[in-house]
Amino acid sequence: MTACTPPSPTTGHGNDAGREKDGTNADPPSADRGDHGESGESGEYDAYDRYDRYDRYDGRGGGPGGGAGGDEPPAPGCVITADGTYAARLALDGESWFPERWTLDGHEPYAVPLPGNQPEEPGTEVLPMTDGRVLIHRVAAHLHLFSLLYPTGPGTGELPLGAVECADPTTRMRLLPPSPCGERAYALALSRTATAVWLVAGGTFGPELLAQLPGRCSGGVWLDATGRLLALDQESGGRTKSVAVDLEQGGAVSPLLQIADDSNDRVLLADPDSGLLLIRSDAPSPGHDRLGWGVLGSTLPVRFPECLRAPEGHRITPFAIQPGQILTPESCAVALRVDGPRGSWVGVWRPSARRILHLPAPDGWLAGAGLWSREGVLQLPYATGVVPCGVARVGVPWVEEPEEGPEESRSREGAGVAAGKGVGEGTGPLGAGTSGADPSGAMSVDAPPVDTQSVGAPPVGAEPVGAGPSVPVVARPVPLQQAPLEGRVPEEVTVG
């Protein structure tokens, strides 16, 4: 697998699909259209069959791809920068796909089409950068080509970055989520027996190979605010475990999530501010994946609330965590994409709650895409025939949980996981649990809660990496399997 030298910059013209009627793509639409992004509808639903409206959802505007195979979550309808300033998607005009950039940090969102000389292939990936350019990943034979697109007059400017040549035709390459800094972009190359991490934008001389890991890796979650530590789900010996990869230390790998020797443990989402970690594991229910949460670097075990158990035929995927909740991961709001036979909708939850709050998604929601403001407002991008670029802003009506007595607390069901312990019953620092979960797998919005006790330990332990005053201090996660377990009550529910 080798990198190829980028050719000289070019400017693409000729495909005007999806452009504004006035022929320009550089200026936002007039603000006198009104705010199409407000959503006045929200509420709590207690049954999944209440979503008949989603029978009509066909993923329009979400770009190609749909659900990913294997253990990968469904592809989101668009990709949003970590700071929420820009988004990018592959839009459809008739039968032609073209890149589209959304500007989200202004008074009103607006879209800029970025078509090239010819329509894009359905599997083409796009990723927004914080400077307003859009990275595009195209595939031609064994070459993976990367370029930066930007609006220029009536056309689209294109800056080629180079290519990665994969001699093995079975090698797959895909872009990782936007880095926290927004100035660099990364990709994973998956071969038969190894996985490579490439820097494909923001480097000095085109694509750069940063790390190579044995085995096939999935996922890809940033653990810090600088884009140095990357969590990957590594397959080894027939099991999947999450590891942390230090991209500034030659791809040094350390264990991150290893709940039990025979469990499959994956990291889905992380918040550097609070240390909140969303995971998927079959540790509490062998053979059946459960959604759970933990805190990086804390003394607390991983928890698997019963309310996050997906009913038969449904899948729950977290896609956004509320930022800015320093040292209070239990108060972080989490946005969930719920997929089922009737379509996709939005769920919101936080560790201190005992239920998922189900919300109707706006018509044309780019399913799986969205972000939280620090104030707790959920922003969901959508596109319809009437509003080609809109953002619904939803203030979540959280309900205060009633106080519980000791008997009610002991009767709640759940599962807590930490390494080095056995399966039991009882109450722990963050909630109660039993190993006797409902075998039907049904999920109720009145499912038992996790406890609302405050977190007493810092979510992320900091330690210096390297030596010398010029080397930055990086907040490194303590592997959850190695997290200290002292200070917990004897009857804590654990697995492993």
Secondary structure, 3 states (H helix, E strand, C coil): CEEECCCCCEEECCCCCCCCCCCCCCCCCCHHHCCCCECCCCCCCCCHHHCHHHHHCCCCCCCCCCCCCCCCCCCCCCEECCCCCEEEEEEEECCEEEEEEEECCCCCCEEEECCCCCCECCCCEEEECCCCCEEEEEEECCEEEEEEEEEECCEEEEEEEEEEECCCCCCEEEECCCCCCCCCEEEEEECCCEEEEEEEECCCCCCEEEEEEECCEEEEEECCCCCCEEEEEEEECCEEEEEEEECCCCCEEEEEECCCCCCCEEEEEECCCCCEEEEEECCCCCCCCEEEEEECCCCCCEEEEHHHCCCCCCEEEEEEECCCCCCCHHHCCEEEEEEECCEEEEEEECCCCCCCEEECCCCCECCCCCEECCCCEEEEEECCCCCCCEEEEEECCCCCCCCCCHHHHHHCCEEEECCCCCCCCEEECCEEECCCCCCCCCCCCCCCCCCCCCCCCCCCCEEECCCCCCCCEEECCCCHHHCCCCCCCCCCCCCC
